[in-house]
Amino acid sequence: MTQFFDNFSSIIVFLHVISAVIWVGGMIAIRFAVHYSMQNIEDPKVKLGKTLENLKRFFNMVIPAILTLLITAIIMIIALGFKGTELYGIVILKEVIWTGMSLIFITIYIKRNKAQKAFDSGDFANAKNKLLPIAAYFIPANIVLGLIAIFLGITLRGF
């Protein structure tokens, strides 16, 4: 694994960083740009439909990014020999954060799918209620966790 990382370290680190950018940056864009621009749509059915579509498209981008983050993190943890060092605590903390973010993402994914089913059946109030906690709580929580993980990653690379 060490030799693999040595041969492809730039690509592995790039894939790790770009995946974090896609996931965390995408959530920031969705929450603070797309979400607010969607509020200008007056027709509630159109607003709900576009929100569901935006989340679906975001998921199509972010699922591969989440998996890439996991794979590249495992490669770097093994190849860089963090286990048994004073930095291993930071590595574990990043793993805990990634796990928490992934669980939140799964929750968002499930809520979005339930909202889509409600929307498709014409139950717009239920669809809206399913989506509300996503923008209010889940995405902001993942943004904060993601920013912490990025900071910790920079800390690890600085040593």
Protein Blocks (a to p, Z undefined) as FASTA:
>chain_A
ZZmmmmmmmmmmmmmmmmmmmmmmmmmmmmmmmmmmmmmpmblmlmmmmmmmmmmmmmmm
mmmmmmmmmmmmmmmmmmnomgopaklmmmmmmmmmmmmmmmmmmmmmmmmmmmmmmmmn
opamlmmmmmmmmmmmmmmmmmmmmmmmmmmmmmmmmZZ
